[in-house]
Amino acid sequence: MTTTRRDFLTKTAAASGILATGSASAALAGCAAGDTPAVGGSAEAGAGQRQAANPLKILILGGTGFIGPHQVEYALARGHEVTLFNRGRTNAHLFPEVEKLVGDRESDLTALEGRSWDAVVDNSATNAPHWVEASANLLRDTCERYIFVSTRSVYADTSRIPMSIDAPVWTHELAGVDPGAERLPYGLGKALSEQIARDAFGEDRTIVFRPGLIIGPGDPTDRFTYWPVRIHRGGEVLAPGDGTDPVQIIDVRDFGDWLVRMAEAGESGTYNVVGPRTPRPMAELLYGIRAVTTAETTFTWVDTDFVINAGLRPYGEMPVWRPARDGAEGFARFDLTPEVEKGLTFRSLADTTAATLEFHFARPPERQAALRAGVSAEREREVLDLWRAYRAGSMPDTDVG
């Protein structure tokens, strides 16, 4: 039986009152297939929605996918004037009051010519450096600041504890990729794009954000959503590792709110965007999610090697989770002191979980049933049965797969 948004709201609110914090926006209601809701900050972040002292003219390249709508919503709430530039194909119905320029970053930036803005936000999910080169070079003499959304994947070495922006990033040499290659690894493409933005605008007029896994309402990837949905379903849940592996992720609303405030402050520099400040153990993440639901749920922790040998990939069939070993010791151990000092804040896990579930249960039943990340119920049960057999000594670990 498919859970509806109303079912979820009724059961969860009755059980704990968590949704009374106002974490999920009414904009989620009636969300159609493929729509990305425009969700403002929660009650926890509400103080940040007062009007900005000096309203800006902000150009957002994209703005209608996953992270863009939250930036737009918050910027408008702060009194800024927003312009969107995209192909007009994704969620074109959003923000009818906002100026929209139509074009294509691959071939047609004509609509941006002769225009000026205080800040340009480059949200492109692609790793194509030539996109950044074209837009940054076009706008560098008419716009004050270029804000580039990069990725934690630019780091060539995540074994450091703690991680910081001083860790080496990918280069052609480190990646073993010819400088003339047309196809680039994701991290390398983003690292090159960062430098292109800095070269065009200068270090003092460029902000580079390196987010990790961005989660929360509107996420089309389901890379975090899997866990709230699975735990909400109840029963025995396969939990990877021993519960101690650290997790640092970021709510899309926390990221979008901070990005806008950094633009307001005229900041520059490079920043990591993950959270919370103190890494959260995987066990704390899963038990914290469970606290938001009403389901009868138990966790069975399965040894890391057993999970991997069973074909359940970290960040794939086991989303969010990455074992802190084999060169990833610092993957979720970032020192966020500079970012917190600049105003990065983190809403509660309960807020993120509740908003994510509300978003999920507002989707059509067929989309609810087809998560794009995580392990199927059937395979989860198979691996749990194999784990019990292994623990009982009735099977060798070579038979896992």
N, C-alpha and C positions, 0 to 999 in steps of 0.2 A: 504494500500500500504506500503510495507516494505521500510524503509529508508536504503540506502546504505552508506557505508563509504564515498564515493565520494560526495553523496548528502549532507551529514552532513558537510564535509569539505568546500564545495563550499558555502553553505548558511551561515555557521557560520563565515567563513573568510570574506565574503562580508559584513556581518552585523557589525562586531566589530573588526576584525583583531586579535582576541585573539590568534588564533593558530599560528600566526606569531612568537610567543615567542619560538617556537620549542619544545613545551611541550610534543608532542607525537612522538615517534620514528617511523622511516620508517619500523622498524621490525614488526609493527602491520599489514602492508599490506599483504593481502592474508592469514591471520591467519585462519587455518583450525579448524574444530570443535574439541574442547578439547585442542587445543594448548595454551600454555602460552607464550606470547611474551617476548622477552628480551628487556627491555626498560631502557635506561640510564637516567641520571638526566636531568632536564629541563634547559633552559637558566638561570633560576634563581639560580640553583645550580651548574652551569657549572664550576665555579671556583674551586669546590671541586674535579674535575676530573683530575687535574694535577697529574703528577707522584708522588708517595709516596717517601719520602726520603730514607726509608729502606724497600724495597719490602719484603713481607712475603710469606711463604708457608702456604696456607690456605686450610684446609679440610672442606668441607661442607657436612653434613649428610642430604641428600635430594638434594635440589638445583634445581629441575626442576618443582616444583609445582607453587605456587603463589608468595611467598616472595623470594624464592631462586634465580630465574633468575635475579631479580633486584640486589641482592647481588653480583652474579657472574659478571654481566655486569659492575658494578661499580668497583669491585675488579680488573678485567682485565684492565679497563681503567686507574686504578691507578698503574698498573705495577706489580701486585701480581701474584704469581703462584697458580692456583686453582686446587684442586682435588675434584671430586664429588664421593660420595658413596651412592648408592641406588640400587633398584632392576632392574633398567634399563627398566621399563615399562611405565613410564610417560614422555612424551615429550623427548624421547630418542634422537631425532634428534637435540636438542639444543646443542650449544657449541661443535661442532666437534673438535675444537682445544684443548679442555680441557681434562685432564686425567680423566677417569671414571673407578671407581672400582665397581664391581657388588657384591652384597651380600644382606643380609636380617637382619634387626636389631632384629628381633624376634628370629632368629636361626643361623645366619651365618655371623660372623664378620671376617672371615679368611683373607679377602683381606686387612684388616687394620693391621694385625700382622706384627711386625718388621719394621713398617714405622714410620716416625716422621714428625711433622708439627709444625709451630709456633703457629697456632691457629686452634681450632676446633669449627665449628659453628653447633650447634644442633638445627635444624629447625623443629623437629617432631611436628606435629599437635596433636598427640595422648597424652593422659595423663598417659602413662604406665611408672611408675617409674623404672621397671626392664630394660627397654630399656636404660635409662640414666645410670643406675648402670653398665650395661654390657659395654657400650662404654666408659664411664668415667674411670672405673677401668682398662680397657685394655690400654687406651691411656695416663694415668696420668704420667707415667715415661718416655714417649717418646715425649710428646707434651707440649708446654709451657703454653697454655691458653685454657680454656674451656668456650665457649660462649653459654649460654642456652637461647633459646627463650621461655619465660614463657607466662604469661597472666595476665591481670588486674583481672581476675576471681579468683586469689589466695586470694584476700582480703575477709575476713569473715565479715567485717563491712565496708560498703561504706556510712555510715551516716555522717562521719566526714567532716568538712569544715575548711580548705582545706584537701584533702587527700595527703598522702605522704607514703614513704616506711615504715614508722614507724607504720602504721595501722596493726592490727592483721591479720595474714593469717590463712587459714584453717588448722586445725589439726584433727586427728581422733576424739578427744574429742569434739571439736566444731561442727564437722559435724555429730556427733552421729553415726560414722561408726566404726565397729569392726576392729582392726588392722590387723586381718587375712582375711578381706574381699577381694575377687578377683576383684570385680567391684567397682571402686571408682568414686565419683563425680568428674567432670572435674577440678574444682578449687583445690580440695584436692590433686588429682593426680599430678597436676603441682607444688603445693607447696612442696610436698614430693620430687619431682624430682629436684627442686631447691636445696634442702638441700643435696641430694645425690651428686650432682655436686660439691657443696662446700666441702663436706667431702672428696671427691676423690682428688680434685685439690688444696684445701685450699682457704681461703678467698681471698688471694692476687693473685691468678691465675685464678679466676673465674669471669665472667661477666654474670649477670642475667638481661635480659630485660623483662619488663612486659608491653607489648603493649595492648592497647585497641582494638577497631575495626580498622582493617587494611583495607584501601580502595585504589582505584585507578585502573589503567589499569592491566588487567590480573586476576582480582578478580572473582573466579568462584561462589561465594556465592550470589552475587548481593545485598548484604546488604546495600551498599551505592548506587550502580548503579541504583536501583529502582528510586531514586529521580531525578537524571538527565534525565533518560529515560521518566519518567512520566511527568516531567515539559516540556521536549522537545515535548511531544505529544500535549501539550496545553490544553485549556479548563479550566474548574473549577477543582481545585485540593483540595482534602481533606487534610487539615493540622492539625495535632494533638495538642491539648492543646491551650495555648494562645500566643505561640511564645516566651515565656521567658525561657523555660527549656533549661539549658546549654548543649552544645555538645562539646566533645573533642574526636577526632578521629585522625588517622595518615595515611598520604599518604605512600604507600608501598615503594616508592622511597626515601622519607625522612628517613624512618626507615632503609632501606638497606644501604644507604649512610653513615648514622651515625654509624651503626654497624661496618662497615669496618674501618671508621676513629678511632673508639674506640679501635679496635684491633691493628691498627697501633701505637696508642699512648701507648699501653701496660697497658690499664686501667683495673680496677677491681671494684667490687661492684655491687649494685642492683639499677636498674633505671626504672622509669615509662616511657612509650613511648606513649604519646597521644599529641594532639595539637588542636588548637594553644595554646600558653602560657596563654593567657586570654581566658577563655571559650567563645565559640561563641553561642549566643542564637539561638534557632531553627529557628526563623524568619529570622535571618541574613543568616543562612545556605540556606534556601529555596530561599530567594530573591537573594542571591549571585549566586546560580545555575541558576536561571532564567535569570540573566544578560548575561550568556554565550550563551543562546539559542535565536532563532528568533521567538519562538512561542508566540501566544497570550494566556497568562495564567493569571488566577486569583486564589487566595487562599481563601478558606473558613476555618476559624479556628473553630474547633469543640472541645467543652469542654472535658477535660481529662476523667472524669468519663463516659461521654456519649460514647466516643471512646472505652473505655475498656469494657463497658457493651454491646457494639455492637459486641464484639468479635474480635476487632482489637488490637492485642497484641503489646505492646511496643517491639521493636527489632525484631518483626515478620512481621505482616501485616503492621506495621508502623516502618520501619527500622530506625536505628540510634537513634531514639527518646526514651528516658527513662525519665518519669516524675521525677522531683527532689523532691521526697517525699517518705514516707513509708519505710525509711531506705536507700534510694538511693540519699539522699541529696548531697552527695559528689561524686557520681558516675562520674560526668563530671566536677569536680572542683578540679583538681589536681594541687598542687603547683609544677611547673616544674623548679624552680630556679636551683636546682642541675644539671638537665639535660641540660638546656640552657647554663649554665656555662661550661659544658663539650662539647659544640658544637652542640647540637641538634637544627636544623633549620626547618622551615616550609615553603613550597612553597605556593603560593596563591591558594585560593579555585577555582579561574578561571582556573588555570593550571590543577588542579586535575579533575575538571569537564570536561574540554575539552578532556583530555587524556582518561578519563573513557568513554565518549561518542564515541570517535573514536574507542577505543577498542571494545565497544559494537556493533557498526555498521559494524565492520569488521567480526563479527561472522555470521554463517549461518542464514538465515531467521528463521528457526525453533527454533534456540537457542535464537534469539532476541525475539521471541514471547513467550518464556517460562521462564520468570524470576523466580528465585528460592526464592525470597523474595518480600514482598510487597503485597498489596491488589489487587484483580482483578478489572478491570474497572467496571464490573457489580455490584460487592459488594460496591465499592466506591460510585457509583451513588445511590444505595439503602440507604446507610448510610447518604449521603448528603440529600436525600429526607426526611428521617426520622428526621434528625436534623432540617430541615426547618419546618416540621410539629410540632415538639416539641417546637420550638421557637415561633411558631404561637399559641401555646396552644391547638392544636387539637389532641394531643396524650400524654399519660403519659410516663415518662422515663422508666417505667418497660416494655414497649413494644419494646424497642430498639432491643433486640436480636431476 
